[in-house]
Amino acid sequence: MMRKKLISLLLNTLVLVSLGTAVSGCSTIEGAGKDLEKAGEAIRDAARNANS
């Protein structure tokens, strides 16, 4: 049950971050790198919160 909830949370976070990235339309490689870094941080934070 907990594993299913964690996977669901991570997938939802990934979808939201992906949509946010697509909407913001990063136009440079540097911008894309920053967006990917933010996505990684969001996923990490979601995983930490799910384990609490």
C-alpha positions in Angstrom: 0.0 0.0 0.0 2.7 2.5 1.0 4.8 1.6 -2.1 1.8 2.1 -4.4 1.2 5.5 -2.8 4.8 6.5 -3.2 4.9 5.5 -6.9 1.6 7.4 -7.5 3.0 10.5 -5.8 6.3 10.3 -7.8 4.4 9.8 -11.1 2.1 12.7 -10.4 5.0 15.0 -9.5 6.8 14.0 -12.7 3.8 14.8 -14.8 3.3 18.2 -13.2 6.9 19.1 -13.5 6.9 18.0 -17.2 3.8 20.1 -17.9 5.4 23.0 -16.2 8.5 22.7 -18.2 6.6 22.4 -21.5 4.5 25.5 -20.6 7.5 27.6 -19.7 9.2 26.7 -22.9 12.8 26.9 -22.0 14.6 28.2 -25.0 18.2 27.5 -24.1 20.3 24.6 -23.0 21.0 26.4 -19.8 17.3 26.8 -19.2 16.6 23.2 -19.9 19.4 22.2 -17.4 17.8 24.3 -14.7 14.4 22.9 -15.4 15.7 19.3 -15.2 17.5 20.2 -11.9 14.2 21.6 -10.5 12.4 18.4 -11.6 14.9 16.2 -9.8 14.6 18.3 -6.7 10.8 18.0 -6.8 11.0 14.2 -7.2 13.5 13.9 -4.4 11.4 16.1 -2.1 8.3 14.0 -2.9 10.1 10.8 -2.1 11.3 12.2 1.2 7.9 13.4 2.1 6.3 10.0 1.2 8.8 8.2 3.5 7.9 10.5 6.5 
